[in-house]
Amino acid sequence: MKKTIYLDNAATTKTAPEVVEAMLPYFTEFYGNASSIYRLGAQSLQAVTAARDVIAASIGADSSEIYFTAGGSEADNWALKAAAEAYRQKGRHIITSKIEHHAVLHTCEYLEKSGFEITYLDVDECGLISPEELEEAIRPDTILISVMFANNEIGTIEPIEEIGRIARAHSVLFHTDAVQAYGQVPIDVDKLNIDMLSASAHKMNGPKGIGFLYIRKGVKIRSFVHGGAQERKRRAGTENVTGIVGFAKAAELSMASMEERIERETGLRDYLIARIEKEIPFSRLNGHRTLRLPNNVNFCFRFIEGESLLIKLDMQGICASSGSACTSGSLDPSHVLLAIGLEHEIAHGSLRLTLGPETTKEELDQTVEALKEIVKQLRGMSPLYEDFIKNKNSELQEESHVQ
Ligand SMILES: *Cc1c(COP(=O)(O)O)cnc(C)c1O
């Protein structure tokens, strides 16, 4: 069995060894309930408090504005549902984009059923929303704008600073799903006028099942889970102390290495993009070339079915994805690729390769070689490709006759 080449870091990441090490004592030694009076409990509470400080500092927030959740999906659900409920007297209109993660889109559909009206902004061929269109969509009854920081499929980074400025100027709350961006690019909630922000540990080398929602002081927001007094009575449930400790360790590591990592991964990303564009015919890069996460590569290969590509890559030990992990298993093409204007057939032949801190140039070289071979093989079996080449050749012949 070949060594695994893991290029699916947008789906989840390997937990960093330092993170695992930081978590271990909270399973075995400091296992107290953070709400208990005795010292064993106080030690857990101390760890949670310290972790909250680290995470707050990483986005320029105050510790009292960080609420731990069970991950990114919960944070997105909370932000949208609780803001909708708290502000429904003011209005029932919410603005989002067509390329959000399903945690946002399906929550919006749920809110539509309970009387809210949602505007889904279009994106251009690179996946960017238009700030002008956003501003035009704002109405007197608009209570919330939710636009993701960076897209999980095509890596495009949205104009967050402009969106924040517009939201603030119209006194509308601004939530951003930063699950893909947090830990990858610098984020300052004050500079960007962000009122709520969702993040998740397992997308940045932390453990699974822990995330946070940042809620700016002064924002009216309802409790999401009712029960005990944890998370300032907003989200009940015994603290996930090990997860919280691991999340903070992952945040600490990613903040310390961010600059160097961005430079390294951007270099590798652009190297991979250049090789694929040069060496695989009829390929198309999806997403913006520069306003893009440092670790994201997404291509369409014409006449290829994404699922077959993934299976053949897997046989060579290469982990990648087609569309998003959450939609694989369904035959619908990705809503993101359709929103950037791709035809159904072409959208089916997409491949996402997402790099991590351990990704090497050698691994990318091996991946390109495997990909070239597989694409050739699959096209060799495709009647569409055969017709296409025949037509193309006869066109060329006709042209040469004319001359
Ligand atoms: C992964 C992801 C989520 C969901 O986060 P979980 O922690 O897996 O629930 C939400 N939004 C985006 C953009 C993501 O990539």
The ligand as a MOL file (V3000), in Angstrom:
LIG
                    3D

  0  0  0     0  0            999 V3000
M  V30 BEGIN CTAB
M  V30 COUNTS 15 15 0 0 0
M  V30 BEGIN ATOM
M  V30 1 C -16.8180 22.5090 7.4160 0
M  V30 2 C -17.6030 23.7420 7.2690 0
M  V30 3 C -18.7090 23.9950 8.0900 0
M  V30 4 C -19.1970 23.0000 9.1130 0
M  V30 5 O -18.3230 22.8960 10.2060 0
M  V30 6 P -18.4140 21.6030 11.1720 0
M  V30 7 O -17.4820 21.9310 12.2950 0
M  V30 8 O -17.9700 20.4350 10.3670 0
M  V30 9 O -19.8220 21.5040 11.6240 0
M  V30 10 C -19.3760 25.1790 7.9270 0
M  V30 11 N -18.9840 26.0810 7.0250 0
M  V30 12 C -17.9220 25.8810 6.2200 0
M  V30 13 C -17.5190 26.9390 5.2530 0
M  V30 14 C -17.1940 24.7100 6.3100 0
M  V30 15 O -16.1670 24.5030 5.5020 0
M  V30 END ATOM
M  V30 BEGIN BOND
M  V30 1 1 1 2
M  V30 2 1 2 3
M  V30 3 2 2 14
M  V30 4 1 3 4
M  V30 5 2 3 10
M  V30 6 1 4 5
M  V30 7 1 5 6
M  V30 8 2 6 7
M  V30 9 1 6 8
M  V30 10 1 6 9
M  V30 11 1 10 11
M  V30 12 2 11 12
M  V30 13 1 12 13
M  V30 14 1 12 14
M  V30 15 1 14 15
M  V30 END BOND
M  V30 END CTAB
M  END
